[in-house]
Amino acid sequence: MPWRIGILGAGPGVAALHLPVLRGLPDLFDVVHLADAGSGRSRDLAEPCGARWSSGDGELLADPAVQVVAVCSPPSEHARHILAAVAAGKRAIFCEKPLATTRQDASRAIDACRAAGAILLVGTNHVFDAAWGRARHHLAALDGGVRAVSVTLALPPNDRYHRLVAEGAPFQAAAHGRPDLGRPEIAAGVLRQLLIGLAIHDLPAVRGIAPGIDEVVYAQLAPPIGYLVGYRAGSVLVQLALTMLPEGPDALWRMAIATSHDRIEVNFPPAFVHAGSAVISARADDGQRTEYGRDPVDGYVAEWRALASCLEAKVPVEYDELLADAHYAIDLASRQCQAGG
């Protein structure tokens, strides 16, 4: 019998990503309930699935048919919804990234899941991408030869982040209705949300090859919507760059890793599409280039299959790794103000 899923959230990620994936895995999962925060969108998404729908989280969490809760609510709600799902006795939780937005909330969520024996998986789809697995095997053979990592994002408009910069919420807006990004505390708050909301896609992968954050060298917003952050992790230099232009550039999502022997590029597909895995290329010091083809299975499918493996007790839940990933991103987002912008 498939595992019965209840989804908290009815935004674009649910509509474009999770529902199509779950419908494509009928032997593993069955969506039985969707809930929104009052928008009414859950009804439109639930009816084609033959699922129930509701507003708020109470009805879904009390639904005895729901075995697994997918937390696809805004990031500030993730930890609260994980704790509520555990308290409701649910078997497992799939949580969209980030796990939480504060260290305390991340620790509370992990502690609750561990104590209850609840399965928890965080949807860092790039980490589950088969191409990233190949890249890690390649890097492991170098035994510490990584020298620098850069993650470059050029993304089309995203209403959530345009509202953040245009309205400043939850930060105080300027008198003319836009936040005063000249005020360091407001700029740092906006940058923190961009890092936790967007850089979080790749920071768990970066942590795997550049653990620790020894020094944030620079961190600044890049108008109109973007950032440029550089930090040192031991002997590895890490740079994160984002641009999100209103006119919408061609999408680019690339991780580049410079090693003592070569340069590896991992080109991920655009967000909100199912286009298979990332594509990897490696250029050796002698100029020889090797490219690995795209796997038809993308990270969104792989992460749900990984959850099924946890439910079937084939693999353990790595609570400590999930917590370390969350703390790494939160620490970077919190320490960026130390660089002075």
TIBARO-866659 format. One record per atom (N, C-alpha, C, O): residue in three letters; x, y, z. Coordinates in steps of 0.001 Angstrom, whole numbers, plus 500000, padded with zeros to 6 digits. Atoms other than C-alpha are relative to their C-alpha. Layout:
BEGIN
ALAXYZ
...
//
This chain:
BEGIN
MET500836498803500000
MET500000500000500000
MET500874501251500000
MET501871501305500719
PRO499216498762499992
PRO501297503494499211
PRO499820500766501306
PRO498806500636501991
TRP500053499151498815
TRP502067505902502022
TRP499108501198499700
TRP499191501787498623
ARG500993498952500211
ARG499325508507502474
ARG500572501354500456
ARG500993501518501601
ILE499340498717499805
ILE500555512103502189
ILE498988501112500234
ILE497957501182499565
GLY500718498746499816
GLY499132515335503567
GLY500988501140499793
GLY502074501136500374
ILE499079498918500352
ILE500671518530502186
ILE499531501303500617
ILE498421501763500353
LEU500252498683499430
LEU500810521746504202
LEU500626501042499076
LEU501844501219499059
GLY499515499030500968
GLY501081524440501549
GLY499414499727498638
GLY499205498575498258
ALA500609500160501326
ALA499620525079498122
ALA500588501015499032
ALA499890501543498166
GLY499327499026500838
GLY502171527335496473
GLY500523499404498713
GLY500222498256498386
PRO499485500468501292
PRO504009527063493147
PRO500842498731500098
PRO500786497887499203
GLY499178501193499855
GLY506455524451494469
GLY499171498737500113
GLY499536497696499565
VAL500893501155499881
VAL503616522119495410
VAL499369499685498656
VAL499331498528498238
ALA500696500209501259
ALA501787522639492120
ALA500926499506498897
ALA500573498601498141
ALA499118500305501126
ALA504795522443489799
ALA500946498852500260
ALA501414498207499321
LEU498959500982499685
LEU507074520044491649
LEU499451498776500720
LEU499480497669500182
HIS500296501155499153
HIS505736517862494419
HIS498794499195499527
HIS498845497965499515
LEU501155500773500468
LEU502306516945493093
LEU500305499190498749
LEU499935498017498699
PRO499652500837501158
PRO503616515860489664
PRO500902498819500362
PRO500734497721499833
VAL499124501100499596
VAL506358513810491341
VAL499205498912500709
VAL499355497730500403
LEU500754500982499226
LEU503973512134493760
LEU499003499243499129
LEU498784498049499331
ARG500904500705500928
ARG501468511357490997
ARG500764498999499146
ARG500193498013498681
GLY499180500916500781
GLY504346509690489153
GLY500562498845500799
GLY501245497982500249
LEU499526501079499123
LEU505099507430492137
LEU498815499359500719
LEU498808499301501948
PRO501231500490499365
PRO501686505820492757
PRO500198498762500851
PRO499393498503501746
ASP499751501182499176
ASP503179502627494180
ASP500584500377501364
ASP500556499577502299
LEU499349499570498771
LEU504945504658496878
LEU499156500970500816
LEU499140500898502045
PHE500679498921499289
PHE502712507624497722
PHE498615500271499408
PHE498365500072498220
ASP501340499594500403
ASP499099508767497615
ASP499667501288500757
ASP499624501286501987
VAL500348498724499370
VAL498182512420498286
VAL498523499956500384
VAL497654499803499526
VAL501376500128499518
VAL495056512384500447
VAL499447501296500577
VAL498239501410500787
HIS500491498766499361
HIS494885515901501924
HIS500976501132499676
HIS502189500949499778
LEU499201498787500182
LEU496146519408501031
LEU499381501122500816
LEU498160501217500947
ALA500477498873499200
ALA495909522500503189
ALA500769501253499621
ALA501971501206499357
ASP499356498716500250
ASP496608526169502537
ASP499804500895501219
ASP499160500501502191
ALA500071499079498871
ALA496895529180504826
ALA498806500942499898
ALA498736501937500620
GLY501171499156500169
GLY493597530660503668
GLY499816500521498598
GLY498856501243498326
SER500081499508501376
SER494239531320499988
SER498921499298499185
SER498427499852498203
GLY500955500785500768
GLY491839528630498800
GLY500625499191498884
GLY499928498448498193
ARG499351500716501103
ARG494437527239496391
ARG500011498496500212
ARG500089497739499245
SER499935501444499755
SER494435523847498093
SER498826499270499342
SER498967498121498925
ARG501156500652500638
ARG490961523120496705
ARG500286499710498535
ARG499994498621498041
ASP499710500187501422
ASP492117523638493116
ASP501015498890499771
ASP500953498188498762
LEU498980501031500146
LEU495087521335493676
LEU499490498635500449
LEU499878497609499892
ALA500452501267499423
ALA493256518692495706
ALA498973499284499129
ALA499006498059499011
GLU501110500651500713
GLU490220518073493519
GLU500460499098498862
GLU499915498003498719
PRO499548500930501048
PRO492123516647490499
PRO500642498733500558
PRO500701497712499873
CYS499367501174499379
CYS493881514272492930
CYS498991499133500742
CYS499326498042501202
GLY500980500720499191
GLY490662513167494596
GLY500319500081501481
GLY499935499202502252
ALA499579499845498607
ALA492115514469497873
ALA499095500989500733
ALA498386501777500107
ARG500692499016499194
ARG490549516392500725
ARG500804501300499999
ARG501983501310499645
TRP499310498723499890
TRP491403520053501229
TRP499459500762501199
TRP498328500547501635
SER500400499217498831
SER491291522490504120
SER500874501242500083
SER501835501395499330
SER499198498807499721
SER492614525814505417
SER500591499891501397
SER499978499329502304
GLY499303500151498730
GLY495111526103508244
GLY500640498626500077
GLY500610497856499117
ASP499325501300499867
ASP497007523131509612
ASP499264499004500883
ASP499585497815500874
GLY500630500857498996
GLY494662521746512258
GLY499280498797499428
GLY499439497680499921
GLU500798501100500555
GLU492355519664510095
GLU500886498940499371
GLU500639497746499539
LEU499101500975500640
LEU495160518050508111
LEU500756499186501046
LEU500860497965500929
LEU499229500721498982
LEU497214517188511196
LEU499123499052500811
LEU499608498048501332
ALA500920500882499261
ALA494135515671512853
ALA499426498890499127
ALA498727498006499625
ASP500552500981500938
ASP493298513620509754
ASP500695498651500210
ASP501896498543499963
PRO499356501299499750
PRO493906509934510668
PRO500493499314498734
PRO501310498395498796
ALA499549500616501249
ALA494349509084506998
ALA501402500451499619
ALA502075499775498840
VAL498689499450500349
VAL497516511216506803
VAL501079499310500826
VAL501095499414502052
GLN498867500649499335
GLN500620509179507620
GLN501272500839499928
GLN502081500850500856
VAL498790499214500257
VAL503259511500506177
VAL499586501438499711
VAL498702501687498891
VAL500297498589500215
VAL503195515292506356
VAL501114500626499180
VAL502291500500499519
ALA499049499228500795
ALA504886517366503656
ALA499856501460500391
ALA498811502072500169
VAL500008498617499541
VAL505781520758505086
VAL500515500879498865
VAL501720500957498626
CYS499675499126501129
CYS505706523165502133
CYS499459501401500255
CYS499086502117499326
SER500445498682499569
SER504683526254504068
SER501168500983499920
SER502278500565499592
PRO498877499051499986
PRO506767529481504289
PRO501081499569500988
PRO500772498944502003
PRO498889500458499144
PRO510228528919505850
PRO499838500309501486
PRO500250499513502330
SER500155499646498591
SER509322530718509070
SER499058499058500740
SER499051499029501970
GLU500948500928499399
GLU506630528071509661
GLU500513498563500070
GLU499871497714500689
HIS499557501385500133
HIS508721524964508981
HIS500170499303501339
HIS499615498224501548
ALA499741500656498715
ALA509905524206512510
ALA498705499776500767
ALA498504498711501349
ARG501277500149499283
ARG506460524825513997
ARG499185498853499414
ARG498585498077500158
HIS500782501065500614
HIS504835522501511492
HIS500625498624500224
HIS499904497635500356
ILE499353501276499665
ILE507424519776512093
ILE499608499583501406
ILE499219498437501631
LEU500346500318498607
LEU506785519959515834
LEU498532499588500113
LEU498197498668500859
ALA501425500344499948
ALA503018519888515256
ALA499745498621499399
ALA498910497869499901
ALA500177501318500617
ALA503300516858512967
ALA500474498894500929
ALA499839497843501026
VAL499509500985499023
VAL505378515001515555
VAL498989499841501134
VAL498678498722501542
ALA500975500056498911
ALA502878515919518289
ALA498731499275499577
ALA498055498658500400
ALA501195500688500502
ALA500094514584516068
ALA500247498523499738
ALA499338497801499327
GLY499687501417500149
GLY501880511238515893
GLY500227499530498575
GLY500092498341498287
LYS499800500395501389
LYS502650511291512184
LYS501295499194499852
LYS502271499410500571
ARG498882500940500168
ARG505036508622510923
ARG501245500676499445
ARG502364500330499825
ALA498851499398500658
ALA507241510864508809
ALA499659501414499558
ALA498492501767499393
ILE500142498620500456
ILE507798514456507725
ILE500991500253498874
ILE502189500006499011
PHE499167499451501066
PHE509102515751504428
PHE499935501509500170
PHE498847502085500145
CYS499981498561499800
CYS510209519354504972
CYS500758500671498870
CYS501913500341498600
GLU499273499205500986
GLU511036521763502196
GLU501109500776500711
GLU500994501110501890
LYS498928499210499445
LYS514287523607502727
LYS499533501445500215
LYS498753501967499418
PRO499097500466498953
PRO515191525225505050
PRO499252499256501106
PRO498036499383501247
LEU500585500674498849
LEU514599523039508076
LEU499408501007500977
LEU498318500794501508
ALA500430498956499069
ALA514285526176510220
ALA500789501265499678
ALA501742501236498899
THR499321498735500252
THR515345529812510255
THR500832500470501187
THR501506501495501095
THR499138499692498856
THR517003529857513701
THR500623498712500512
THR500085497623500316
ARG499321501163499421
ARG519443527548515446
ARG499106499299501012
ARG499016498071501027
GLN500831500589498958
GLN517056527044518348
GLN498863499183499411
GLN498584498075499870
ASP501110500730500609
ASP514146526049516124
ASP500483498735499296
ASP499811497704499338
ALA499457501191500664
ALA516335523669514108
ALA500273498900501024
ALA499936497738500800
SER499689500990498961
SER517526521950517288
SER498726499413500593
SER498654498208500835
ARG501263500487499429
ARG513994521709518685
ARG499325499020499046
ARG498801497994499479
ALA500639500882500978
ALA512689520155515467
ALA500705498646499935
ALA500056497600499922
ILE499245501257500064
ILE515478517573515297
ILE499820499200501288
ILE499619497986501240
ASP500161500701498719
ASP515207516734519004
ASP498645499320500085
ASP498538498190500562
ALA501350500576499927
ALA511463516171518699
ALA499880498780499093
ALA499311497764499492
CYS500068501138500927
CYS511800513907515659
CYS500798498816500529
CYS500350497672500461
ARG499154501072499478
ARG514626511935517235
ARG499322499294501173
ARG499309498065501247
ALA500629500581498806
ALA512751511445520524
ALA498786499149499633
ALA498528498121500259
ALA501208500727500389
ALA509583510303518747
ALA500284498883499007
ALA499408498066498722
GLY499699500969501044
GLY511385508178516183
GLY499332500338498681
GLY499137499469497831
ALA500649499574501240
ALA509718510214513458
ALA501044500180498900
ALA502110500751499131
ILE499104499846501140
ILE511348510069510052
ILE499932501443499516
ILE498849502019499404
LEU499934498629500501
LEU512495513455508783
LEU500937500046498808
LEU502053499530498863
LEU499160499773501167
LEU513810514351505340
LEU499816501444499566
LEU498689501927499464
VAL500047498618500482
VAL514687517869504168
VAL500235499987498495
VAL501174499355498011
GLY499991500075501447
GLY514074518483500479
GLY501071500833499322
GLY500758501746498558
THR498885499350500695
THR517500519664499374
THR500244499229498708
THR501107498354498640
ASN500022500822501209
ASN516942518416495850
ASN501351499944499292
ASN501648498948498633
HIS498688500044500649
HIS520437519361494609
HIS500900498936500638
HIS501693498297499947
VAL499206501030499329
VAL522010517081497220
VAL499573498613499540
VAL500401497706499461
PHE500507501301500439
PHE519796514217496019
PHE500200499778498506
PHE499951498679498011
ASP499785500112501437
ASP520647514889492375
ASP501091498969499721
ASP502158498997500334
ALA499034501059500315
ALA522424511894490851
ALA501327500571499525
ALA502381499997499801
ALA498762499392500485
ALA524953514203489176
ALA500867500471501147
ALA502092500360501085
TRP499208499564498842
TRP525989515640492536
TRP500663498788500658
TRP501786498890501152
GLY499376501216499478
GLY526597512083493727
GLY501245499627499219
GLY502245499215499808
ARG498814500280500809
ARG528981511568490811
ARG501120500984500316
ARG502286500600500409
ALA498989498986499688
ALA530757514826491602
ALA500669499701501335
ALA501881499870501467
ARG499417500318498687
ARG531244513769495236
ARG500970498832499904
ARG502020498844500548
HIS499074501124500180
HIS532802510474494167
HIS501305500482499365
HIS502390500047499752
HIS498820499443500659
HIS535174512400491911
HIS500853500759501013
HIS502075500611501038
LEU499260499198499022
LEU536119514771494737
LEU500607499143501098
LEU501689499445501602
ALA499469500884498957
ALA536565511966497249
ALA501318499378499572
ALA502194499133500402
ALA498758500592500499
ALA539265510500495037
ALA501175500959500115
ALA502330500534500109
LEU498920499005499887
LEU541227513760495369
LEU500511500140501425
LEU501586500694501653
ASP499568500008498601
ASP541396513386499156
ASP500414501394500471
ASP501570501642500813
GLY499737498679499441
GLY541075517014500191
GLY500613500991499045
GLY501220501972499475
GLY499359499112500965
GLY542181518654496972
GLY499178501200499588
GLY499565501901498653
VAL500844498866500364
VAL539388521260496856
VAL500655501301500444
VAL501107501424501582
ARG499405498702499685
ARG540683524835496700
ARG498974501126500047
ARG499101502044500857
ALA501000498935500044
ALA537647526967495846
ALA498680499457499479
ALA498641498526498675
VAL501345500365500429
VAL533896526666495377
VAL499244501289499694
VAL499306502252500458
SER500874498866500290
SER531561529099493671
SER498641499476499573
SER498539498491498842
VAL501365500332500384
VAL527795528919493327
VAL499399501259499397
VAL499255502275500077
THR500487498836500730
THR526357531270490720
THR498570499761499543
THR498278498763498884
LEU501407500109500354
LEU522622531853490267
LEU499577501244499226
LEU499784502368499683
ALA500694498944500738
ALA520922533950487601
ALA498587499489499778
ALA498374498554499006
LEU501347500554499946
LEU517201533495488106
LEU498974500975499446
LEU499162502187499544
PRO501104499146500429
PRO513991534817486543
PRO499259500545501208
PRO499533500130502334
PRO500695499378498859
PRO511629536899488685
PRO499296498974500879
PRO498785497963500397
ASN500705500816499011
ASN510206535337491837
ASN499264500966500906
ASN499888501755501616
ASP500804498992499304
ASP507349537255493420
ASP500310500074501481
ASP500244501147502081
ARG499705500005498559
ARG508292536187496933
ARG501164500924500331
ARG501098501683501299
TYR498811499205499694
TYR511707537849496779
TYR499857501433499503
TYR500464502338500076
HIS500268498629500410
HIS510515540884494828
HIS499192500723501079
HIS499422501904501336
ARG500750499386498894
ARG508014541521497642
ARG500910500308501165
ARG500780501352501804
LEU499074499807498880
LEU510778541112500208
LEU500783501296499830
LEU500903502079500772
VAL499186498817500232
VAL512909543819498606
VAL499140501240499800
VAL499536502339500188
ALA500843498846500270
ALA510019546042497528
ALA499238500476501232
ALA498986501670501393
GLU500828499655498852
GLU508067545928500769
GLU500753499929501317
GLU500366500571502293
GLY499191500063498794
GLY510697545019503320
GLY499497499056501058
GLY500199498825502042
ALA500545500879498976
ALA508459542636505248
ALA500928498807500214
ALA501450498252499247
PRO500571499472498773
PRO509027541576507926
PRO500813501142500600
PRO500690501428501791
PHE499188498903499506
PHE511477544467508213
PHE499263501322499798
PHE498371501422498956
GLN500673498712500062
GLN510443548078508719
GLN500266500679498668
GLN501418500805498254
ALA499852499346501287
ALA509802549847505426
ALA500274501480500173
ALA499955502063501210
ALA499760498572499990
ALA510908553364504588
ALA498682500732499809
ALA497660500107499526
ALA501224499215500033
ALA508379556206504517
ALA499285499889498653
ALA498057499955498608
HIS500610500073501320
HIS507790555857500764
HIS499555498589499649
HIS499187498328498503
GLY500528501341500208
GLY506844552191501167
GLY501017498961499640
GLY500659497789499521
ARG498944500956500291
ARG510177550557500332
ARG500979499993501165
ARG501169501022501813
PRO499045500039498891
PRO512730549377502883
PRO501223500852499680
PRO501650500951498530
ASP498787499194500157
ASP515704551633503426
ASP501200499065500070
ASP501723498796501152
LEU498895500952500025
LEU518446549249502306
LEU501330500657500328
LEU502351499980500452
GLY498805499311499523
GLY520955551917503253
GLY500226499826501488
GLY501320500084501991
ARG499851500279498567
ARG520304551028506876
ARG500582498604500154
ARG499978497636499690
PRO499315501299499943
PRO522731548205507727
PRO499140498877500564
PRO499201497750500073
GLU500776501073499380
GLU520292546301509937
GLU498910499483499059
GLU498585498296499083
ILE501030500440500941
ILE517604546230507225
ILE500632499238498844
ILE500131498190498436
ALA499299500708501080
ALA520040545286504460
ALA500442498614500457
ALA500323497641499712
ALA499558501297499487
ALA521438542518506664
ALA498824499042500149
ALA498969497844499909
GLY501174500855499859
GLY517918541224507350
GLY499517499468498670
GLY499158498296498564
VAL500403500445501326
VAL517016541104503665
VAL500993498973499459
VAL500595497952498898
LEU498977500941500468
LEU520328539410502829
LEU499871498667500724
LEU500040497610500117
ARG500165501235499233
ARG519735536889505613
ARG498873499150499403
ARG499016497935499270
GLN501110500770500561
GLN516373535908504094
GLN500345499436498626
GLN499937498324498290
LEU499599500511501310
LEU517865535591500616
LEU500918498788500135
LEU500798497823499379
LEU499088501132499802
LEU520610533302501914
LEU499248498769500499
LEU499468497662500009
ILE500730501144499450
ILE518242531124503936
ILE498990499465498990
ILE498696498270498985
GLY501012500444500947
GLY515686531021501121
GLY500545499454498700
GLY499922498580498097
LEU499477500403501297
LEU517919530566498064
LEU501344499285500083
LEU501522498233499470
ALA498698500668499886
ALA521512529742499011
ALA499864498633500655
ALA500709497759500462
ILE500215501267499300
ILE520092526923501141
ILE499904498823499041
ILE500130497684499450
HIS500050501092500967
HIS519615524901497943
HIS501347499269499914
HIS501391498050499748
ASP498678500567500254
ASP523375524362497718
ASP500914499959501215
ASP501951499296501181
LEU499098499961498847
LEU524830525052501154
LEU500243498630500630
LEU501363498379501077
PRO499668501336499489
PRO524416521438502358
PRO501046499289499148
PRO501899498578499680
ALA498975500589500865
ALA526429520327499310
ALA501347500669500233
ALA502376499995500284
VAL498752499281499734
VAL529024523035499949
VAL500598499544501324
VAL501810499354501431
ARG499497500438498685
ARG529277521966503592
ARG500711498658499900
ARG501664498399500635
GLY499381501308500145
GLY530145518468502442
GLY501436500052499519
GLY502215499137499787
ILE498626499894500517
ILE533317519697500730
ILE500759501174500605
ILE501976501274500449
ALA499348498855499352
ALA534010522910502679
ALA499367500215501365
ALA498713501234501586
PRO500654499894498690
PRO532906522283506278
PRO500575501146500815
PRO501747501502500685
GLY499566498912499134
GLY533071525080508795
GLY499960501335499283
GLY500126501405498065
ILE499971498632500522
ILE532839528834508317
ILE500967500771500881
ILE500603501227501965
ASP498981499370499169
ASP536061530379509561
ASP499953501517499940
ASP500222502185500939
GLU500023498542500135
GLU535653533906508206
GLU499115500388498827
GLU499284499890497714
VAL500786499409501078
VAL533034535782506219
VAL500768501226499524
VAL500874502219500244
VAL499110498954500505
VAL535222537983504032
VAL499210501184499469
VAL499582502331499714
TYR500849498923500491
TYR532501539987502286
TYR498582499472499850
TYR498370498282499616
ALA501405500376500124
ALA528712539981502149
ALA499211501267499707
ALA499190502194500517
GLN500746498803500355
GLN526539542483500359
GLN498847499665499073
GLN498885498686498327
LEU501089500099500951
LEU523264542890498547
LEU500470500488498641
LEU501327501366498548
ALA499707499571501361
ALA523458543230494771
ALA498679500441499373
ALA497901499597498929
PRO501275499524500531
PRO520594545465493568
PRO499783499569498559
PRO500762499382497837
PRO501177499767499178
PRO517932545096492486
PRO499695498862500967
PRO499201499109502067
ILE500210501130499094
ILE517698541604493978
ILE501139499019499784
ILE501240498408498720
GLY498888500926500117
GLY520793539545494627
GLY500975500159501146
GLY500755500955502059
TYR498983499907498955
TYR523850539043496765
TYR501340499549499455
TYR501425498884498422
LEU498649500464500255
LEU527577538504496678
LEU500639499751501354
LEU500840500680502136
VAL499484500408498682
VAL529048536591499620
VAL501246499156499789
VAL501267498270498935
GLY498789500811500045
GLY532528535209500132
GLY500451499647501397
GLY500463500500502284
TYR499515500400498681
TYR533837533201503054
TYR501073498934499855
TYR501252498334498794
ARG498905500960499970
ARG536707530962504033
ARG499616498841500901
ARG499204499036502045
ALA500255501223499241
ALA536210527363505161
ALA501294499200500013
ALA501564498422499098
GLY498672500600499985
GLY539631526161506238
GLY500829500600498885
GLY500977501820498807
SER499196499523501124
SER541804526397503138
SER499176500204498733
SER499722500539497682
VAL500877499899501167
VAL538782526498500801
VAL499314501366499989
VAL498761501793501002
LEU500703498738500179
LEU537430529801499480
LEU498661499731499330
LEU498586498999498343
VAL501353500223500507
VAL533683529904498845
VAL499398501339499595
VAL499473502310500347
GLN500710498803500440
GLN531774532492496810
GLN498598499626499560
GLN498402498656498827
LEU501398500173500363
LEU527995532727496465
LEU499538501269499301
LEU499699502365499838
ALA500458498831500744
ALA526504535027493834
ALA498610499739499441
ALA498329498663498912
LEU501364500091500509
LEU522882535680492894
LEU499621501298499316
LEU499926502384499810
THR500687498859500600
THR521153538002490475
THR498611499550499602
THR498428498461499057
MET501394500282500350
MET517397538114490004
MET499439501292499431
MET498913502120500175
LEU500365498745500642
LEU516577540839487487
LEU498520500026499636
LEU497975499002499223
PRO501435499929500316
PRO513000542083486950
PRO499677499567498579
PRO498629498966498343
GLU500289500391501368
GLU513284541558483193
GLU500227498522499751
GLU499831497998498710
GLY499867501447500087
GLY514284537950483812
GLY501118499523499117
GLY500923499392497909
PRO498891500511500812
PRO517692536692482673
PRO499797498530499664
PRO498947497859500249
ASP499991501438500232
ASP518279533296481168
ASP500444499313501286
ASP501401499742501930
ALA499713500666498740
ALA518312530881484079
ALA501372499328499975
ALA501749498682498997
LEU498710500670499815
LEU521694529704485314
LEU500110499592501449
LEU499883500405502345
TRP499797500476498627
TRP522355527554488381
TRP501223499095499952
TRP501120497923499589
ARG498736500706500206
ARG525989526482488491
ARG500847499980501270
ARG501015500994501948
MET498979500140498969
MET528382525142491088
MET501315499640499317
MET501386498671498562
ALA498678500260500563
ALA532054525305490110
ALA500965499713501141
ALA500995500425502144
ILE499078500438498956
ILE534730523521492122
ILE501397499912499399
ILE501645499123498487
ALA498600500035500449
ALA538426524210491590
ALA500783499107500947
ALA500766499314502160
THR499215500931499193
THR540679521396492793
THR501476500138499636
THR501853500949498790
SER498563499987500288
SER544401520749492789
SER500314499371498647
SER501442499468498164
HIS499765500715501256
HIS543946518754489561
HIS499131500478498836
HIS499514500340497674
ASP500919499661501081
ASP540974520139487635
ASP498950500987500484
ASP498973501444501626
ARG501145499146499677
ARG537858522294487538
ARG498742499239499619
ARG498601498760498493
ILE501251500721500207
ILE534438520709487910
ILE498859501003499969
ILE498786501889500820
GLU501197499174500062
GLU531212522403486845
GLU498772499101500079
GLU498657498112499355
VAL501268500706499859
VAL527805521163487960
VAL498913501000499618
VAL498671501964500344
ASN501044499110500490
ASN525027522828485962
ASN498634499382500271
ASN498225498418499623
PHE501313500507499617
PHE521651522288487595
PHE498923500553499069
PHE499071501653498536
PRO501121499481500804
PRO518372522606485661
PRO499360501200500700
PRO499565501393501898
PRO500723498891499359
PRO516246525712486278
PRO499049499473501064
PRO498616498322501016
ALA500957500378498965
ALA514020525669489337
ALA498605499847499408
ALA498291500442498377
PHE501406500189500346
PHE510387524530489056
PHE499787499284498663
PHE498720499398498059
VAL500194500810501201
VAL510987522273486059
VAL500552498604500260
VAL501432498417501100
HIS499489501368499956
HIS511525518541485634
HIS500773499765498711
HIS500189499494497661
ALA499160500124501203
ALA514450518287483236
ALA501118499003500207
ALA502133499058499513
GLY498941500954499719
GLY516458515424484672
GLY501040500582500938
GLY500846501649501520
SER498959499612499045
SER519630515688486702
SER500827501164499478
SER500626501637498360
ALA499004499030500434
ALA522384518274486572
ALA500932499350498982
ALA500952498130498822
VAL498973500454500934
VAL525109518009483941
VAL501359500380500565
VAL501567501517500991
ILE498665499767499445
ILE528733517663485065
ILE501031500011498890
ILE500994499190497974
SER498831500008500878
SER531851518610483175
SER501240500223500843
SER501192500932501848
ALA498723499852499285
ALA535462518389484335
ALA501089500308498985
ALA501212499631497965
ARG498888499629500864
ARG538455520099482748
ARG501305499808500776
ARG501536500482501780
ALA498744500300499319
ALA541856518700483748
ALA501056501068499699
ALA500882501898498807
ASP498917499032500196
ASP545087520698484010
ASP500565499957498591
ASP501035500973498079
ASP499452500119501351
ASP546157519353480611
ASP499006500420498922
ASP499280500278497730
GLY500996499530500947
GLY542999520766479013
GLY498982498961499587
GLY498012499295498906
GLN500950501047500369
GLN541217517437478617
GLN498671500223500713
GLN498636500471501918
ARG501326499735499450
ARG537481517837479134
ARG499150498731499952
ARG499106498029498942
THR500898501145499909
THR535062515150480295
THR498629500498500404
THR498507501285501343
GLU501363499596499662
GLU531292515605480340
GLU499145498771500220
GLU499200497804499460
TYR500893501106499652
TYR528749513330481969
TYR498574500407499635
TYR498147501521499939
GLY501341499694500481
GLY525258513155480481
GLY498984500154501122
GLY499247499841502283
ARG501077499754499054
ARG522020514037482166
ARG499262498701500325
ARG498917497931499429
ASP500808501128499546
ASP520238511378484230
ASP498532500399499869
ASP498179501529500207
PRO501424499616500154
PRO516492511278483470
PRO499292500272501325
PRO498276500967501349
VAL500622499799498682
VAL515683511214487210
VAL500606501239500649
VAL501823501327500813
ASP499491498783499376
ASP515950514625488851
ASP499991499885501526
ASP499523498896502089
GLY499885500019498543
GLY516583515523492480
GLY498672500015500713
GLY498565499517501833
TYR501322499970499371
TYR512901516139493185
TYR499425498593500129
TYR498827498249501149
VAL500447501400499928
VAL512062512529492355
VAL500866499225500980
VAL500360498440501781
ALA499076500759499152
ALA515161511218494117
ALA499748500247501481
ALA499871499326502288
GLU500213499734498576
GLU514342512968497393
GLU498761499272500527
GLU498757498805501666
TRP501182500742499553
TRP510876511400497552
TRP500267498497500037
TRP499757497797500912
ARG499617501409499930
ARG512318507993496719
ARG500847499727501233
ARG500745498660501838
ALA499196500159498784
ALA514804508524499541
ALA499104499933501228
ALA499368499159502148
LEU500931500062498873
LEU511921509198501916
LEU499327498631500055
LEU499143498073501136
ALA500610501338500027
ALA510273505955500797
ALA500959498957500562
ALA500539498042501270
SER499013500941499470
SER513508504107501575
SER500099500112501514
SER500267499102502199
CYS499997499826498538
CYS513508505603505080
CYS498758499360500613
CYS498840498705501652
LEU501241500579499482
LEU509874504575505564
LEU500038498478499991
LEU499425497825500837
GLU499882501458500089
GLU510748501043504510
GLU501177499482500816
GLU501534498308500729
ALA498889500355499102
ALA513639501062507021
ALA501214499492499248
ALA502005498718499789
LYS498829500420500766
LYS516179500568504249
LYS501217500874500297
LYS502356500423500177
VAL498911499092499647
VAL518236503603505288
VAL499616500748501268
VAL498433501010501490
PRO500302499286498758
PRO518529505415508641
PRO499803501492499745
PRO500211502021498711
VAL500136498543500051
VAL517566509023509292
VAL501258500618500596
VAL501646500276501713
GLU498758499376499541
GLU520699511159509625
GLU499675501321500702
GLU499903502403500163
TYR500419498801499259
TYR519418513561512280
TYR501158500976500186
TYR500982502181500009
ASP498867499111499742
ASP522888514921513077
ASP500418500762498751
ASP500784501934498834
GLU499641499327501245
GLU523616515699509419
GLU498968501066499641
GLU499326502151499184
LEU501046499017500278
LEU520274517444508985
LEU500175501237500870
LEU500014502365500402
LEU499804498866499090
LEU520975519596512033
LEU501242500790499608
LEU501222502021499621
ALA498775499312500398
ALA524518520381510895
ALA499779500827498732
ALA500301501936498618
ASP500311499237501210
ASP523217521438507468
ASP499236501272500342
ASP499537502349499826
ALA500805498838499612
ALA520660523736509070
ALA500853501042500702
ALA500756502232500401
HIS499156499062499261
HIS523194525276511448
HIS500998500695499086
HIS501285501877499277
TYR499022499424500934
TYR525699525845508620
TYR499371501179499250
TYR499976502248499157
ALA500664498934500750
ALA523208527900506593
ALA499601501154500909
ALA499772502319500551
ILE500424498956499068
ILE521856529775509607
ILE501197500798500491
ILE501122502021500608
ASP498802499296499534
ASP525348530602510850
ASP500535500942498930
ASP500924502069499235
LEU499535499122501072
LEU526369531973507461
LEU499074501208499865
LEU499531502346499757
ALA500960498902500138
ALA523189534017507195
ALA500078500972501164
ALA499850502168500982
SER499911499143498835
SER523675535358510718
SER501326500733500096
SER501387501835500641
ARG498666499406499869
ARG527390536088510425
ARG500368500927498853
ARG501407501585498908
GLN499628499179501136
GLN527287537904507085
GLN500160501472500377
GLN500913502194499724
CYS499863498597499605
CYS526880541240508912
CYS501367500311500565
CYS501767501474500611
GLN498654499763499447
GLN530330540755510467
GLN500978500463498937
GLN502008501061499250
ALA499099499591501069
ALA531884541347507061
ALA499889501471499680
ALA500700502009498926
GLY500126498568500212
GLY530644544908507097
GLY499370500389498696
GLY499412501561498319
GLY500694499692501240
GLY528716544630503824
GLY500942500192498824
GLY500492500458497709
//
